[in-house]
């Protein structure tokens, strides 16, 4: 299981909302919906998010054992 709580906290820290992330990263609303639900997301989407936020994977997600 993967948690994206770190992503939502980072957005708050950067004073960004989901719509601004969509525009900055060039990702779809479907991708944001998947992230919100904690569903699997393609690696290239994660890379776009990291590039837009100038961060690493570990800054936006974490592994949570069942």
C-alpha positions, 0 to 999 in steps of 0.5 A: 500500500502506498500513501500520498499524504506527504504530497498533500502536506507538501502542497500545503507547505508550498501554498498550492492546490490540486488545480495548480499542481495539475497545471504545473505538472501537466497531469490529468484530473484523473491522475489527481483523483487516483492519488486522492484515493491512494490508487496506483499511478504511473511512474511518469506521472510521479516524475512530472509531479516531482519535477514541478515541485522540485522534490523526490519520490520520498517527499510525496509518497511512502510505503505503508505495510498492510 
